[in-house]
Amino acid sequence: MRKDHLLTRRRALLAGVAALGAAGAAGTAGLLHSGSSGSPAPPAPGPGPHTALKPSTYRLRPLTGDAPQAVLPLPAGVRTAPILRFPGRGDTMLLTFDDGPHPEYTPHILDTLARYDIRATFMVCGEMADWNRDLLARMADEGHVVGNHTWTHPLLTRLKHREIRDELESTSDVIEKAYGERPLWFRAPYGAWNRDVFRLNAEMGMEPLAWTVDSLDWTTPGTRAIVRRVERGAAPGVVVLSHDAGGDRSQTVRALRTYLPRLLDEGYRFTVPRRTYT
């Protein structure tokens, strides 16, 4: 099933999982790579260093650990709630994009990020990644983090253990082939986690990453509405949720071009999540 067909299914399922997403909002953990303190999960495999971008007008000096990490052992603990934000020093935020990569919209998003030398996190669906492996390779080259967002974007809480594992493993496999390393991060479609999903995340070396600010771009509310939500939600450590596939994402593309330079002018920095091990 192509991801462009997911919008209708998303609308149908969203109401039923809203409570699940809200329940996950209680879990806050993790660290930015800027060096703040905390106690996230133990080691897991991850990507190695990637090529840095050339300086640009809005060049931000890369922080320590800006590149994805090298392979490390699997974590031992199992979370009971996803990570919602990354408390740290300074006005540092995370931009995340779900459901892609899409051959029409993702390149424009990558171009904008490259213009300002910003790194983001892309939570990709396996079937989209399989059709667009060149875009995952570009993400690796430009220092972005790629996470697992399942293969077909199902509501995992309605699947059996074996079906969930298949969704996660097949996506991690194609990410490894196209991006170069298996993912460290996982985001459940519709924000619907359960005990089985958390357990499988840990077994596969992935941390569950949710979000703090929802741009609601999947509802296509208009470019101005998306910009307004992101700018009003801007704060240290927040994780912004947007989409680069799953429907017409032209509004998302235009919104990013608007709010990114504004937030940079206001002193915000943008980075990728980093796993800290103890």
C-alpha positions in Angstrom: 0.0 0.0 0.0 1.4 3.4 -1.0 1.8 6.0 1.8 -0.3 8.5 -0.2 -3.3 6.3 0.7 -2.6 6.7 4.5 -4.4 10.0 5.0 -7.9 8.5 4.8 -6.9 5.6 7.2 -5.2 8.1 9.5 -8.4 10.2 9.9 -10.4 7.0 10.6 -8.0 5.8 13.2 -6.9 9.0 14.9 -10.0 9.4 17.2 -9.6 5.8 18.5 -6.0 6.3 19.4 -6.0 9.8 20.8 -6.3 8.5 24.4 -3.4 6.2 23.8 -1.2 9.1 22.5 -2.2 11.2 25.5 -1.4 8.3 27.9 2.1 8.2 26.4 2.6 11.9 27.2 3.7 11.0 30.8 7.0 9.6 29.7 9.8 12.1 29.5 13.4 11.0 29.2 16.6 11.1 27.1 19.3 13.7 26.4 20.3 16.1 23.7 23.8 15.7 22.4 24.6 19.0 24.0 25.7 17.3 27.2 22.8 17.6 29.6 22.3 15.1 32.5 19.8 12.3 32.6 19.4 8.6 32.6 18.2 7.2 29.2 18.3 3.6 28.3 21.5 1.6 27.9 23.4 1.0 24.7 22.1 0.0 21.3 23.5 -0.2 17.7 23.6 3.0 15.7 25.1 4.9 12.7 28.6 6.1 12.5 29.9 9.6 11.5 28.6 11.2 8.3 30.0 13.9 6.0 29.4 17.4 7.4 27.7 20.1 5.3 29.5 23.2 4.0 29.0 26.5 5.9 26.0 28.6 5.0 24.5 31.9 5.9 22.8 30.4 9.0 25.6 28.1 9.8 25.3 26.6 13.3 28.4 25.1 14.8 27.7 21.3 15.2 27.4 20.3 18.8 29.3 17.4 20.3 27.8 14.1 19.1 25.9 15.8 16.2 26.5 12.8 14.0 24.8 9.5 14.6 26.6 7.0 16.8 28.6 3.9 16.3 27.4 0.4 17.1 26.9 -0.4 20.8 25.2 -3.2 22.7 21.5 -3.6 23.0 19.7 -1.8 25.9 18.6 -3.9 28.9 15.6 -1.9 30.1 12.1 -1.7 28.7 10.3 1.6 28.8 6.7 2.1 29.9 6.2 5.4 28.1 7.9 7.1 25.1 10.3 10.0 25.2 8.6 13.3 24.6 11.3 15.9 24.9 15.0 16.3 25.5 15.7 18.7 28.4 19.1 20.4 27.9 21.0 23.6 27.9 20.0 26.5 25.6 17.2 26.9 23.2 17.7 23.6 21.3 14.8 21.8 19.5 14.4 18.7 17.5 12.6 18.6 14.1 11.1 15.3 13.1 9.3 14.2 9.9 7.1 11.1 9.7 5.8 8.7 7.0 8.4 9.3 4.2 10.6 9.4 2.4 8.5 10.8 -0.4 10.1 11.5 -3.8 8.2 14.8 -4.2 8.3 16.4 -0.8 11.3 15.0 1.1 13.9 16.5 -1.3 12.5 20.0 -0.7 12.6 19.5 3.0 16.2 18.2 2.8 17.1 21.2 0.6 15.8 23.7 3.2 17.6 21.9 6.0 20.8 21.9 4.0 20.4 25.6 3.2 20.6 26.4 6.9 22.9 23.5 7.8 20.3 21.9 10.1 20.0 18.2 10.9 16.6 16.6 11.6 15.1 13.2 12.4 13.2 11.3 9.7 10.9 8.5 11.0 10.5 6.5 7.8 8.0 3.8 6.8 9.7 0.7 5.3 7.6 0.5 2.1 8.4 4.2 1.4 12.1 3.7 2.2 12.3 0.7 0.0 11.0 2.7 -3.0 13.2 5.7 -2.2 16.6 4.4 -0.9 18.5 7.2 -2.6 16.8 9.6 -0.2 17.9 7.6 2.8 21.5 7.6 1.5 21.3 11.4 1.2 20.0 11.6 4.8 23.1 9.6 5.9 25.4 11.8 3.8 24.0 15.0 5.3 24.0 13.9 9.0 20.3 13.4 9.6 19.0 10.6 11.9 16.7 8.0 10.4 14.2 6.1 12.7 11.8 3.2 12.3 8.1 4.1 11.8 7.0 0.5 10.8 6.6 -0.9 7.3 2.9 -0.1 6.5 1.9 2.4 9.2 -0.6 0.1 11.1 -2.2 0.6 14.4 0.2 -1.7 16.3 -2.0 -2.2 19.3 -4.3 -4.2 17.1 -1.6 -6.5 15.9 -0.2 -9.8 17.2 3.4 -10.0 18.6 4.7 -11.6 15.4 3.0 -9.1 13.2 4.5 -6.2 15.2 8.0 -7.8 14.9 7.7 -8.2 11.2 6.7 -4.5 10.8 9.7 -3.4 12.8 12.3 -5.8 11.6 11.6 -5.4 7.9 11.8 -1.6 8.2 15.1 -1.8 10.2 16.5 -4.1 7.5 15.8 -1.7 4.6 17.1 1.3 6.7 20.3 -0.6 7.3 20.7 -1.3 3.5 19.9 2.2 2.4 21.2 4.4 5.3 24.1 2.2 6.4 23.1 1.4 10.0 20.2 0.0 11.8 18.0 2.6 13.5 18.3 3.7 17.1 14.9 5.3 17.3 11.3 4.1 16.8 8.0 6.0 16.6 4.7 4.1 16.8 2.1 5.2 14.2 -0.6 7.3 15.7 1.4 7.4 18.9 0.0 4.1 20.0 2.4 2.1 22.1 1.7 -0.9 24.3 3.8 -3.3 26.4 4.5 -5.6 23.4 5.8 -2.6 21.4 8.0 -1.3 24.2 9.5 -4.8 24.7 10.3 -5.2 21.0 11.8 -1.8 20.8 14.2 -2.7 23.6 15.0 -6.1 22.0 15.8 -4.4 18.7 18.0 -1.7 20.3 15.6 1.2 19.7 14.2 3.9 22.0 10.6 5.0 21.6 10.5 8.7 20.5 7.2 10.6 20.6 6.8 14.4 20.3 6.0 17.5 22.2 4.7 19.8 19.5 2.3 18.5 16.9 2.1 20.7 13.8 -1.1 19.0 12.7 0.2 19.4 9.2 -1.4 16.1 8.2 -4.8 17.8 8.4 -3.6 20.3 5.7 -4.7 23.3 7.8 -2.8 25.8 5.7 0.8 27.0 5.7 0.2 29.8 8.2 -1.5 27.5 10.7 1.5 25.1 10.6 3.9 28.0 11.1 1.9 29.4 13.9 1.7 26.1 15.8 5.5 25.4 15.5 6.5 29.0 16.5 4.1 29.0 19.5 5.3 25.6 20.6 9.0 26.5 20.3 10.8 25.9 23.6 14.0 24.3 24.8 14.0 20.5 24.4 10.8 20.2 22.4 10.3 17.6 19.7 8.3 18.9 16.7 6.2 16.5 14.7 5.7 17.1 11.0 5.2 14.8 8.0 7.0 14.5 4.6 4.6 11.9 3.2 1.1 10.3 3.7 -0.6 13.0 1.6 -0.1 16.4 0.1 2.8 17.8 2.1 3.4 21.0 0.1 2.1 23.1 3.1 4.7 21.4 5.3 7.5 22.3 2.8 6.4 25.9 2.7 6.0 26.2 6.4 9.5 24.9 7.1 10.9 27.5 4.8 9.1 30.2 6.8 9.5 29.2 10.5 13.1 27.7 10.3 14.9 31.0 9.6 12.6 32.9 12.0 13.4 30.5 14.9 17.1 30.7 14.0 17.0 34.5 14.2 15.3 34.1 17.6 18.3 32.1 18.9 16.9 28.5 18.6 19.2 25.7 17.6 18.2 22.4 16.0 19.8 19.1 16.4 19.2 15.3 16.4 18.6 13.0 19.3 21.6 11.3 20.9 21.7 8.2 23.0 23.6 8.6 26.2 24.9 5.5 27.9 25.8 4.8 31.5 
